[in-house]
Amino acid sequence: MSDWLFFKGTIDDYHVPALDDRLIAELVSLFDPRAGDLPAEAAAPDELRAFLVDHLGDGVLCQEQPPT
């Protein structure tokens, strides 16, 4: 996800990708389960969409924890 978001902001000059309808649709589609996915806990797609819509216009960065 980090690499994908970085790529979204690297066209010409780097900028933090801002949540708009298109980016929300892309993020939600990335979280859709696929046939080969291992079982994992995840938010329901409608909850994810609602969270993203509440933050429409905000910049999106990943926050990663360093390995322990």
Secondary structure, DSSP 8 states (H G I E B T S, - for coil): -HHHHHHHT-SSS----B--HHHHHHHHHHTS--TT--------HHHHHHHHHHTTT-B---------
